[in-house]
Amino acid sequence: MDGILLVDKPKGPTSFDIVHKVRKIIESAGLNNTGRKRFPVGHTGTLDPLASGLLVLVLGSYTKRAQEFSKLDKTYEVEMKLGQISSTGDEEGVKTAVSSKRPAASALKKAMELFEGEIEQTPPAYSAIKINGQRAYKLARQGKEVELKPRPVTINNITDMIYKYPEVTFTASVSSGTYIRSLVEDIGKILQTGAYMTELRRTEVGDYPVSSSLKLEEASAAAIEHSIIDM
């Protein structure tokens, strides 16, 4: 069982929860023919528990190729809310009101266009990036100061904007390493209203669409075997 497996992750579980579930299904069906105690399964790009959508898993010998797939561009459907900021950049955090200003749709579109192309982006404190061996989000939850340096990312395009104050939805095609929460917060700063992400769904990784993925609730040994892509 070597290859990649496209899974449609629901909101709630972590990416590692999905890895664990797929491994358990494979091992319980007696399909671990690797000679190892645990069947090798990994993911190629974390999706936060509050996010849903396409998670690309690597199985068997493909775990050695995880980085190859993690570097692919990604597309997201995003929902954000203006007027407030969140301590975590999303619905999970403590909200703070910033402004009741209602920007025009043209101003919102112009703000989004400023971020298209190659930009320098500072990752959110609540991220899985390691600082001196510890995950940033763990340090942030302990109340410790988290200082992350800006890094180059590329926003290929931002399309399909729908705006009904204070809610905004849009689709973003971005390079690997881009944080949508940071993009949303940066748009809020330009508008001087504040903003945080309320929903996130990953719809594409490279040329792989979420429409071709396996629903988690439908994951069985037979379904997994049938869905594996061996390149």
Phi and psi restraints in degrees (value plus and minus 20) as a CYANA .aco file:
   2 ASP   PHI    -131.3   -91.3
   2 ASP   PSI     113.2   153.2
   3 GLY   PHI     132.8   172.8
   3 GLY   PSI    -186.4  -146.4
   4 ILE   PHI    -130.3   -90.3
   4 ILE   PSI     132.5   172.5
   5 LEU   PHI    -149.5  -109.5
   5 LEU   PSI     104.1   144.1
   6 LEU   PHI    -111.5   -71.5
   6 LEU   PSI     102.3   142.3
   7 VAL   PHI    -142.9  -102.9
   7 VAL   PSI     116.7   156.7
   8 ASP   PHI    -110.7   -70.7
   8 ASP   PSI      78.9   118.9
   9 LYS   PHI     -96.2   -56.2
   9 LYS   PSI     109.2   149.2
  10 PRO   PHI    -101.3   -61.3
  10 PRO   PSI     148.2   188.2
  11 LYS   PHI     -86.9   -46.9
  11 LYS   PSI     122.9   162.9
  12 GLY   PHI     101.8   141.8
  12 GLY   PSI     -90.8   -50.8
  13 PRO   PHI     -91.8   -51.8
  13 PRO   PSI     135.8   175.8
  14 THR   PHI    -101.2   -61.2
  14 THR   PSI     148.2   188.2
  15 SER   PHI     -82.6   -42.6
  15 SER   PSI     -56.0   -16.0
  16 PHE   PHI     -89.8   -49.8
  16 PHE   PSI     -49.2    -9.2
  17 ASP   PHI     -82.0   -42.0
  17 ASP   PSI     -60.3   -20.3
  18 ILE   PHI     -86.8   -46.8
  18 ILE   PSI     -63.3   -23.3
  19 VAL   PHI     -77.4   -37.4
  19 VAL   PSI     -67.1   -27.1
  20 HIS   PHI     -81.9   -41.9
  20 HIS   PSI     -63.1   -23.1
  21 LYS   PHI     -85.0   -45.0
  21 LYS   PSI     -65.3   -25.3
  22 VAL   PHI     -83.3   -43.3
  22 VAL   PSI     -62.4   -22.4
  23 ARG   PHI     -80.8   -40.8
  23 ARG   PSI     -63.4   -23.4
  24 LYS   PHI     -83.3   -43.3
  24 LYS   PSI     -60.6   -20.6
  25 ILE   PHI     -83.2   -43.2
  25 ILE   PSI     -64.2   -24.2
  26 ILE   PHI     -84.9   -44.9
  26 ILE   PSI     -66.4   -26.4
  27 GLU   PHI     -88.4   -48.4
  27 GLU   PSI     -58.3   -18.3
  28 SER   PHI     -86.2   -46.2
  28 SER   PSI     -47.0    -7.0
  29 ALA   PHI    -107.2   -67.2
  29 ALA   PSI     -18.1    21.9
  30 GLY   PHI      52.3    92.3
  30 GLY   PSI       8.5    48.5
  31 LEU   PHI    -119.3   -79.3
  31 LEU   PSI     -12.5    27.5
  32 ASN   PHI    -103.1   -63.1
  32 ASN   PSI      73.0   113.0
  33 ASN   PHI    -126.2   -86.2
  33 ASN   PSI       4.7    44.7
  34 THR   PHI    -106.2   -66.2
  34 THR   PSI     -34.8     5.2
  35 GLY   PHI      65.4   105.4
  35 GLY   PSI     -25.1    14.9
  36 ARG   PHI    -112.5   -72.5
  36 ARG   PSI     137.2   177.2
  37 LYS   PHI     -86.0   -46.0
  37 LYS   PSI     -59.4   -19.4
  38 ARG   PHI    -135.0   -95.0
  38 ARG   PSI     114.7   154.7
  39 PHE   PHI     -91.3   -51.3
  39 PHE   PSI     109.5   149.5
  40 PRO   PHI     -93.2   -53.2
  40 PRO   PSI      99.6   139.6
  41 VAL   PHI    -157.8  -117.8
  41 VAL   PSI     117.8   157.8
  42 GLY   PHI    -166.4  -126.4
  42 GLY   PSI     150.0   190.0
  43 HIS   PHI    -134.1   -94.1
  43 HIS   PSI     144.8   184.8
  44 THR   PHI    -135.8   -95.8
  44 THR   PSI      -1.1    38.9
  45 GLY   PHI     144.2   184.2
  45 GLY   PSI      92.7   132.7
  46 THR   PHI     -82.5   -42.5
  46 THR   PSI     118.7   158.7
  47 LEU   PHI    -133.9   -93.9
  47 LEU   PSI     107.5   147.5
  48 ASP   PHI     -78.2   -38.2
  48 ASP   PSI     133.3   173.3
  49 PRO   PHI     -73.9   -33.9
  49 PRO   PSI     -55.3   -15.3
  50 LEU   PHI     -98.9   -58.9
  50 LEU   PSI     -28.0    12.0
  51 ALA   PHI    -117.7   -77.7
  51 ALA   PSI     136.9   176.9
  52 SER   PHI    -146.9  -106.9
  52 SER   PSI     153.8   193.8
  53 GLY   PHI      95.2   135.2
  53 GLY   PSI    -177.5  -137.5
  54 LEU   PHI     -91.8   -51.8
  54 LEU   PSI     102.0   142.0
  55 LEU   PHI    -139.8   -99.8
  55 LEU   PSI     100.9   140.9
  56 VAL   PHI    -114.2   -74.2
  56 VAL   PSI      95.6   135.6
  57 LEU   PHI    -119.9   -79.9
  57 LEU   PSI     129.5   169.5
  58 VAL   PHI    -133.6   -93.6
  58 VAL   PSI     112.5   152.5
  59 LEU   PHI    -139.9   -99.9
  59 LEU   PSI     124.8   164.8
  60 GLY   PHI      42.5    82.5
  60 GLY   PSI    -151.9  -111.9
  61 SER   PHI     -87.0   -47.0
  61 SER   PSI     -36.5     3.5
  62 TYR   PHI     -91.4   -51.4
  62 TYR   PSI     -30.9     9.1
  63 THR   PHI     -83.0   -43.0
  63 THR   PSI     -43.9    -3.9
  64 LYS   PHI     -94.7   -54.7
  64 LYS   PSI     -32.2     7.8
  65 ARG   PHI    -128.2   -88.2
  65 ARG   PSI      -5.2    34.8
  66 ALA   PHI     -75.0   -35.0
  66 ALA   PSI     -62.5   -22.5
  67 GLN   PHI     -83.6   -43.6
  67 GLN   PSI     -52.2   -12.2
  68 GLU   PHI     -78.0   -38.0
  68 GLU   PSI     -59.6   -19.6
  69 PHE   PHI    -107.3   -67.3
  69 PHE   PSI     -46.3    -6.3
  70 SER   PHI     -89.4   -49.4
  70 SER   PSI     -41.4    -1.4
  71 LYS   PHI    -105.0   -65.0
  71 LYS   PSI     -21.7    18.3
  72 LEU   PHI     -92.1   -52.1
  72 LEU   PSI     131.1   171.1
  73 ASP   PHI     -84.2   -44.2
  73 ASP   PSI     138.5   178.5
  74 LYS   PHI    -155.5  -115.5
  74 LYS   PSI     130.9   170.9
  75 THR   PHI    -142.4  -102.4
  75 THR   PSI     116.5   156.5
  76 TYR   PHI    -149.3  -109.3
  76 TYR   PSI     125.3   165.3
  77 GLU   PHI    -118.0   -78.0
  77 GLU   PSI     106.0   146.0
  78 VAL   PHI    -143.3  -103.3
  78 VAL   PSI     121.1   161.1
  79 GLU   PHI    -142.6  -102.6
  79 GLU   PSI     115.8   155.8
  80 MET   PHI    -157.7  -117.7
  80 MET   PSI     142.2   182.2
  81 LYS   PHI    -146.5  -106.5
  81 LYS   PSI     110.5   150.5
  82 LEU   PHI    -110.0   -70.0
  82 LEU   PSI     139.7   179.7
  83 GLY   PHI      80.3   120.3
  83 GLY   PSI     -36.8     3.2
  84 GLN   PHI    -159.6  -119.6
  84 GLN   PSI     141.3   181.3
  85 ILE   PHI    -139.3   -99.3
  85 ILE   PSI     142.7   182.7
  86 SER   PHI    -145.3  -105.3
  86 SER   PSI     122.5   162.5
  87 SER   PHI     -82.0   -42.0
  87 SER   PSI     -43.9    -3.9
  88 THR   PHI    -128.7   -88.7
  88 THR   PSI     -24.2    15.8
  89 GLY   PHI      65.4   105.4
  89 GLY   PSI     -21.7    18.3
  90 ASP   PHI    -161.6  -121.6
  90 ASP   PSI    -188.3  -148.3
  91 GLU   PHI     -84.3   -44.3
  91 GLU   PSI     -41.9    -1.9
  92 GLU   PHI     -92.1   -52.1
  92 GLU   PSI     -45.6    -5.6
  93 GLY   PHI    -104.9   -64.9
  93 GLY   PSI     157.2   197.2
  94 VAL   PHI     -99.8   -59.8
  94 VAL   PSI     108.8   148.8
  95 LYS   PHI    -111.5   -71.5
  95 LYS   PSI     123.5   163.5
  96 THR   PHI    -152.0  -112.0
  96 THR   PSI     106.5   146.5
  97 ALA   PHI     -88.7   -48.7
  97 ALA   PSI     120.5   160.5
  98 VAL   PHI    -135.9   -95.9
  98 VAL   PSI     -72.4   -32.4
  99 SER   PHI    -180.5  -140.5
  99 SER   PSI     127.9   167.9
 100 SER   PHI    -117.1   -77.1
 100 SER   PSI     -13.4    26.6
 101 LYS   PHI     -79.3   -39.3
 101 LYS   PSI     116.0   156.0
 102 ARG   PHI    -131.0   -91.0
 102 ARG   PSI      75.5   115.5
 103 PRO   PHI     -85.7   -45.7
 103 PRO   PSI     129.7   169.7
 104 ALA   PHI     -89.8   -49.8
 104 ALA   PSI     135.0   175.0
 105 ALA   PHI     -78.9   -38.9
 105 ALA   PSI     -54.9   -14.9
 106 SER   PHI     -85.8   -45.8
 106 SER   PSI     -56.9   -16.9
 107 ALA   PHI     -88.9   -48.9
 107 ALA   PSI     -58.8   -18.8
 108 LEU   PHI     -84.3   -44.3
 108 LEU   PSI     -65.3   -25.3
 109 LYS   PHI     -82.1   -42.1
 109 LYS   PSI     -62.3   -22.3
 110 LYS   PHI     -83.9   -43.9
 110 LYS   PSI     -60.0   -20.0
 111 ALA   PHI     -82.5   -42.5
 111 ALA   PSI     -62.1   -22.1
 112 MET   PHI     -84.5   -44.5
 112 MET   PSI     -59.9   -19.9
 113 GLU   PHI     -83.4   -43.4
 113 GLU   PSI     -45.8    -5.8
 114 LEU   PHI     -83.5   -43.5
 114 LEU   PSI     -42.2    -2.2
 115 PHE   PHI    -118.8   -78.8
 115 PHE   PSI     -23.4    16.6
 116 GLU   PHI     -94.3   -54.3
 116 GLU   PSI     118.8   158.8
 117 GLY   PHI      85.9   125.9
 117 GLY   PSI    -185.3  -145.3
 118 GLU   PHI    -103.3   -63.3
 118 GLU   PSI     107.5   147.5
 119 ILE   PHI    -154.3  -114.3
 119 ILE   PSI     147.3   187.3
 120 GLU   PHI    -118.6   -78.6
 120 GLU   PSI     102.7   142.7
 121 GLN   PHI    -144.9  -104.9
 121 GLN   PSI     113.8   153.8
 122 THR   PHI    -111.3   -71.3
 122 THR   PSI     100.5   140.5
 123 PRO   PHI     -82.6   -42.6
 123 PRO   PSI     133.6   173.6
 124 PRO   PHI     -90.4   -50.4
 124 PRO   PSI     131.9   171.9
 125 ALA   PHI     -80.3   -40.3
 125 ALA   PSI     -56.7   -16.7
 126 TYR   PHI    -107.7   -67.7
 126 TYR   PSI      54.5    94.5
 127 SER   PHI    -158.2  -118.2
 127 SER   PSI     150.1   190.1
 128 ALA   PHI    -108.0   -68.0
 128 ALA   PSI     -13.5    26.5
 129 ILE   PHI     -83.2   -43.2
 129 ILE   PSI     119.7   159.7
 130 LYS   PHI    -110.4   -70.4
 130 LYS   PSI     115.3   155.3
 131 ILE   PHI    -142.9  -102.9
 131 ILE   PSI      92.8   132.8
 132 ASN   PHI      32.0    72.0
 132 ASN   PSI      21.9    61.9
 133 GLY   PHI      66.5   106.5
 133 GLY   PSI     -24.2    15.8
 134 GLN   PHI    -136.6   -96.6
 134 GLN   PSI     124.5   164.5
 135 ARG   PHI     -86.4   -46.4
 135 ARG   PSI     118.1   158.1
 136 ALA   PHI     -78.3   -38.3
 136 ALA   PSI     -61.2   -21.2
 137 TYR   PHI     -85.8   -45.8
 137 TYR   PSI     -49.5    -9.5
 138 LYS   PHI     -89.2   -49.2
 138 LYS   PSI     -60.8   -20.8
 139 LEU   PHI     -85.0   -45.0
 139 LEU   PSI     -62.2   -22.2
 140 ALA   PHI     -82.9   -42.9
 140 ALA   PSI     -59.7   -19.7
 141 ARG   PHI     -89.2   -49.2
 141 ARG   PSI     -41.6    -1.6
 142 GLN   PHI    -105.6   -65.6
 142 GLN   PSI     -19.2    20.8
 143 GLY   PHI      60.5   100.5
 143 GLY   PSI      -8.1    31.9
 144 LYS   PHI    -105.6   -65.6
 144 LYS   PSI     131.0   171.0
 145 GLU   PHI     -91.7   -51.7
 145 GLU   PSI     111.0   151.0
 146 VAL   PHI    -137.0   -97.0
 146 VAL   PSI      98.4   138.4
 147 GLU   PHI    -137.8   -97.8
 147 GLU   PSI      91.4   131.4
 148 LEU   PHI    -133.6   -93.6
 148 LEU   PSI     119.7   159.7
 149 LYS   PHI    -106.6   -66.6
 149 LYS   PSI     126.9   166.9
 150 PRO   PHI     -80.4   -40.4
 150 PRO   PSI     130.2   170.2
 151 ARG   PHI    -160.0  -120.0
 151 ARG   PSI     131.8   171.8
 152 PRO   PHI     -94.0   -54.0
 152 PRO   PSI     111.8   151.8
 153 VAL   PHI    -157.7  -117.7
 153 VAL   PSI     147.5   187.5
 154 THR   PHI    -145.4  -105.4
 154 THR   PSI     105.5   145.5
 155 ILE   PHI    -117.3   -77.3
 155 ILE   PSI      84.5   124.5
 156 ASN   PHI     -83.6   -43.6
 156 ASN   PSI     -67.4   -27.4
 157 ASN   PHI    -187.5  -147.5
 157 ASN   PSI     136.8   176.8
 158 ILE   PHI    -143.4  -103.4
 158 ILE   PSI      98.6   138.6
 159 THR   PHI    -152.1  -112.1
 159 THR   PSI     157.8   197.8
 160 ASP   PHI      35.7    75.7
 160 ASP   PSI      19.3    59.3
 161 MET   PHI     -90.7   -50.7
 161 MET   PSI     111.9   151.9
 162 ILE   PHI    -146.7  -106.7
 162 ILE   PSI     107.9   147.9
 163 TYR   PHI    -148.6  -108.6
 163 TYR   PSI     100.4   140.4
 164 LYS   PHI    -160.6  -120.6
 164 LYS   PSI      77.2   117.2
 165 TYR   PHI     -66.4   -26.4
 165 TYR   PSI     115.2   155.2
 166 PRO   PHI    -112.7   -72.7
 166 PRO   PSI     -12.8    27.2
 167 GLU   PHI    -109.4   -69.4
 167 GLU   PSI     120.9   160.9
 168 VAL   PHI    -155.7  -115.7
 168 VAL   PSI     115.7   155.7
 169 THR   PHI    -142.9  -102.9
 169 THR   PSI     128.5   168.5
 170 PHE   PHI    -181.5  -141.5
 170 PHE   PSI     147.5   187.5
 171 THR   PHI    -134.1   -94.1
 171 THR   PSI     113.9   153.9
 172 ALA   PHI    -146.2  -106.2
 172 ALA   PSI     107.5   147.5
 173 SER   PHI    -123.1   -83.1
 173 SER   PSI     102.3   142.3
 174 VAL   PHI    -158.7  -118.7
 174 VAL   PSI     144.6   184.6
 175 SER   PHI     -98.8   -58.8
 175 SER   PSI     143.7   183.7
 176 SER   PHI     -78.4   -38.4
 176 SER   PSI     121.8   161.8
 177 GLY   PHI      73.1   113.1
 177 GLY   PSI     -24.8    15.2
 178 THR   PHI    -100.6   -60.6
 178 THR   PSI     114.9   154.9
 179 TYR   PHI    -124.1   -84.1
 179 TYR   PSI      97.0   137.0
 180 ILE   PHI     -87.4   -47.4
 180 ILE   PSI     -54.2   -14.2
 181 ARG   PHI     -79.2   -39.2
 181 ARG   PSI     -61.5   -21.5
 182 SER   PHI     -86.9   -46.9
 182 SER   PSI     -59.8   -19.8
 183 LEU   PHI     -80.0   -40.0
 183 LEU   PSI     -66.5   -26.5
 184 VAL   PHI     -80.9   -40.9
 184 VAL   PSI     -66.7   -26.7
 185 GLU   PHI     -82.1   -42.1
 185 GLU   PSI     -59.1   -19.1
 186 ASP   PHI     -87.6   -47.6
 186 ASP   PSI     -57.0   -17.0
 187 ILE   PHI     -83.1   -43.1
 187 ILE   PSI     -61.3   -21.3
 188 GLY   PHI     -82.2   -42.2
 188 GLY   PSI     -54.6   -14.6
 189 LYS   PHI     -88.2   -48.2
 189 LYS   PSI     -61.6   -21.6
 190 ILE   PHI     -82.0   -42.0
 190 ILE   PSI     -60.9   -20.9
 191 LEU   PHI     -97.6   -57.6
 191 LEU   PSI     -33.1     6.9
 192 GLN   PHI      41.0    81.0
 192 GLN   PSI      12.8    52.8
 193 THR   PHI    -136.4   -96.4
 193 THR   PSI     -38.5     1.5
 194 GLY   PHI      58.2    98.2
 194 GLY   PSI     135.3   175.3
 195 ALA   PHI    -186.1  -146.1
 195 ALA   PSI     130.9   170.9
 196 TYR   PHI    -163.7  -123.7
 196 TYR   PSI     138.7   178.7
 197 MET   PHI    -101.8   -61.8
 197 MET   PSI     112.3   152.3
 198 THR   PHI    -127.7   -87.7
 198 THR   PSI     -48.2    -8.2
 199 GLU   PHI    -166.0  -126.0
 199 GLU   PSI     127.8   167.8
 200 LEU   PHI    -167.8  -127.8
 200 LEU   PSI     109.2   149.2
 201 ARG   PHI    -155.8  -115.8
 201 ARG   PSI     105.6   145.6
 202 ARG   PHI    -108.2   -68.2
 202 ARG   PSI     101.7   141.7
 203 THR   PHI    -126.6   -86.6
 203 THR   PSI     -39.3     0.7
 204 GLU   PHI    -167.7  -127.7
 204 GLU   PSI     125.4   165.4
 205 VAL   PHI    -150.8  -110.8
 205 VAL   PSI      92.2   132.2
 206 GLY   PHI      40.2    80.2
 206 GLY   PSI    -145.8  -105.8
 207 ASP   PHI    -116.2   -76.2
 207 ASP   PSI     -12.3    27.7
 208 TYR   PHI    -115.4   -75.4
 208 TYR   PSI     100.5   140.5
 209 PRO   PHI    -115.0   -75.0
 209 PRO   PSI     132.3   172.3
 210 VAL   PHI     -84.1   -44.1
 210 VAL   PSI     -44.0    -4.0
 211 SER   PHI     -84.0   -44.0
 211 SER   PSI     -39.0     1.0
 212 SER   PHI    -117.5   -77.5
 212 SER   PSI     -13.4    26.6
 213 SER   PHI    -111.4   -71.4
 213 SER   PSI     145.2   185.2
 214 LEU   PHI    -110.3   -70.3
 214 LEU   PSI     106.6   146.6
 215 LYS   PHI     -87.6   -47.6
 215 LYS   PSI     116.8   156.8
 216 LEU   PHI     -78.9   -38.9
 216 LEU   PSI     -59.8   -19.8
 217 GLU   PHI     -89.8   -49.8
 217 GLU   PSI     -34.1     5.9
 218 GLU   PHI    -121.3   -81.3
 218 GLU   PSI     -16.2    23.8
 219 ALA   PHI     -91.8   -51.8
 219 ALA   PSI      95.7   135.7
 220 SER   PHI    -153.6  -113.6
 220 SER   PSI     150.0   190.0
 221 ALA   PHI     -78.7   -38.7
 221 ALA   PSI     -62.8   -22.8
 222 ALA   PHI     -86.8   -46.8
 222 ALA   PSI     -61.4   -21.4
 223 ALA   PHI     -85.9   -45.9
 223 ALA   PSI     -58.4   -18.4
 224 ILE   PHI     -85.8   -45.8
 224 ILE   PSI     -66.2   -26.2
 225 GLU   PHI     -78.4   -38.4
 225 GLU   PSI     -61.4   -21.4
 226 HIS   PHI     -89.9   -49.9
 226 HIS   PSI     -47.4    -7.4
 227 SER   PHI    -114.7   -74.7
 227 SER   PSI     -29.6    10.4
 228 ILE   PHI     -85.0   -45.0
 228 ILE   PSI     114.7   154.7
 229 ILE   PHI    -125.6   -85.6
 229 ILE   PSI      95.8   135.8
 230 ASP   PHI    -126.9   -86.9
 230 ASP   PSI      94.7   134.7
